[in-house]
């Protein structure tokens, strides 16, 4: 179990590094959108590539931060019952949820998107609009990256849930404890 927890720590470190980097995309999307508005209403000008970049940055922010959000237990969940349960009951629920929904979803998303992304690269798909950014294949490839990041973080949480059941760990989300203490 010690080696598995080390693997979970490594996955968590990757998710944390990507999440901490991706958060700067929120600043970028606000600044670029601000510039788009100023250009339009102050100078009656606009650039299609700049408007499209807001879509690209916004998509990248959410798709790259998905594993980090799961690491922090900041995803959407109805905690009406879950929040009151013991760590053991939470671990059983999380294991079932990961095995029955999250990992199959990631596999389905990868399977359904791979051809879509591959076709976009093969065709040399261009910008969304004339004068836009010619990065659509790269934007679409973030779907695959998102599925992989979510699957990896799910594996980490699965390891930690099993560790809780075996008595090797006290909590599935160790970050939750430090956030409450800090």
CORFENMO-V387373 format. One record per residue. N is the residue number from 1. RES is the residue in three letters. PHI is phi in radians with two decimals (999 if undefined). Layout:
n: <N | N>
res: <RES | RES>
phi: <PHI | PHI>
This chain:
n: <1 | 2 | 3 | 4 | 5 | 6 | 7 | 8 | 9 | 10 | 11 | 12 | 13 | 14 | 15 | 16 | 17 | 18 | 19 | 20 | 21 | 22 | 23 | 24 | 25 | 26 | 27 | 28 | 29 | 30 | 31 | 32 | 33 | 34 | 35 | 36 | 37 | 38 | 39 | 40 | 41 | 42 | 43 | 44 | 45 | 46 | 47 | 48 | 49 | 50 | 51 | 52 | 53 | 54 | 55 | 56 | 57 | 58 | 59 | 60 | 61 | 62 | 63 | 64 | 65 | 66 | 67 | 68 | 69 | 70 | 71 | 72 | 73 | 74 | 75 | 76 | 77 | 78 | 79 | 80 | 81 | 82 | 83 | 84 | 85 | 86 | 87 | 88 | 89 | 90 | 91 | 92 | 93 | 94 | 95 | 96 | 97 | 98 | 99 | 100 | 101 | 102 | 103 | 104 | 105 | 106 | 107 | 108 | 109 | 110 | 111 | 112 | 113 | 114 | 115 | 116 | 117 | 118 | 119 | 120 | 121 | 122 | 123 | 124 | 125 | 126 | 127 | 128 | 129 | 130 | 131 | 132 | 133 | 134 | 135 | 136 | 137 | 138 | 139 | 140 | 141 | 142 | 143 | 144 | 145 | 146 | 147 | 148 | 149 | 150 | 151 | 152 | 153 | 154 | 155 | 156 | 157 | 158 | 159 | 160 | 161 | 162 | 163 | 164 | 165 | 166 | 167 | 168 | 169 | 170 | 171 | 172 | 173 | 174 | 175 | 176 | 177 | 178 | 179 | 180 | 181 | 182>
res: <UNK | UNK | UNK | UNK | UNK | UNK | UNK | UNK | UNK | UNK | UNK | UNK | UNK | UNK | UNK | UNK | UNK | UNK | UNK | UNK | UNK | UNK | UNK | UNK | UNK | UNK | UNK | UNK | UNK | UNK | UNK | UNK | UNK | UNK | UNK | UNK | UNK | UNK | UNK | UNK | UNK | UNK | UNK | UNK | UNK | UNK | UNK | UNK | UNK | UNK | UNK | UNK | UNK | UNK | UNK | UNK | UNK | UNK | UNK | UNK | UNK | UNK | UNK | UNK | UNK | UNK | UNK | UNK | UNK | UNK | UNK | UNK | UNK | UNK | UNK | UNK | UNK | UNK | UNK | UNK | UNK | UNK | UNK | UNK | UNK | UNK | UNK | UNK | UNK | UNK | UNK | UNK | UNK | UNK | UNK | UNK | UNK | UNK | UNK | UNK | UNK | UNK | UNK | UNK | UNK | UNK | UNK | UNK | UNK | UNK | UNK | UNK | UNK | UNK | UNK | UNK | UNK | UNK | UNK | UNK | UNK | UNK | UNK | UNK | UNK | UNK | UNK | UNK | UNK | UNK | UNK | UNK | UNK | UNK | UNK | UNK | UNK | UNK | UNK | UNK | UNK | UNK | UNK | UNK | UNK | UNK | UNK | UNK | UNK | UNK | UNK | UNK | UNK | UNK | UNK | UNK | UNK | UNK | UNK | UNK | UNK | UNK | UNK | UNK | UNK | UNK | UNK | UNK | UNK | UNK | UNK | UNK | UNK | UNK | UNK | UNK | UNK | UNK | UNK | UNK | UNK | UNK>
phi: <999 | -1.05 | -1.14 | -1.14 | -1.18 | -1.14 | -1.07 | -1.07 | -1.08 | -1.12 | -1.09 | -1.05 | -1.11 | -1.14 | -1.04 | -1.12 | -1.11 | -1.16 | -1.11 | -1.17 | -1.33 | -1.15 | -1.07 | -1.21 | -1.16 | -1.13 | -1.13 | -1.08 | -1.14 | -1.16 | -1.14 | -1.15 | -1.11 | -1.05 | -1.10 | -1.05 | -1.17 | -1.09 | -1.02 | -1.22 | -1.62 | -1.66 | -1.95 | 0.88 | -2.33 | -2.80 | -2.23 | -1.08 | -1.07 | -1.26 | -1.13 | -1.16 | -1.09 | -1.10 | -1.12 | -1.08 | -1.15 | -1.07 | -1.10 | -1.09 | -0.99 | -1.26 | -1.30 | -1.43 | -1.58 | -1.10 | -1.16 | -1.14 | -1.07 | -1.20 | -1.01 | -1.44 | 1.05 | -1.77 | -1.39 | -1.35 | -2.69 | -1.49 | -1.60 | -0.96 | -1.70 | -0.93 | -1.08 | -1.66 | -1.35 | -1.25 | -1.05 | -1.12 | -1.18 | -1.09 | -1.09 | -1.08 | -1.11 | -1.17 | -1.07 | -1.08 | -1.09 | -1.18 | -1.26 | -1.64 | -2.21 | -1.17 | -1.15 | -1.08 | -1.09 | -1.07 | -1.12 | -1.12 | -1.08 | -1.08 | -1.07 | -1.29 | -1.69 | -1.01 | -1.11 | -1.06 | -1.23 | -1.04 | -1.10 | -1.11 | -1.17 | -1.08 | -1.34 | 1.15 | -0.91 | -1.64 | -1.19 | -1.16 | -2.44 | -1.05 | 1.55 | -1.55 | -1.45 | -1.48 | -2.09 | -0.97 | -1.03 | -1.23 | -1.09 | -1.16 | -1.17 | -1.14 | -1.09 | -1.17 | -1.09 | -1.06 | -1.07 | -1.18 | -1.13 | -1.17 | -1.12 | -1.09 | -1.17 | -1.11 | -1.07 | -1.06 | -1.19 | -1.07 | -1.04 | -1.18 | -1.15 | -1.12 | -1.12 | -1.10 | -1.13 | -1.51 | 1.53 | -1.47 | -2.52 | -1.62 | -2.46 | -1.30 | -1.93 | -1.06 | -1.09 | -1.05 | -1.13 | -1.21 | -1.19 | -1.23 | -1.34 | -1.47>
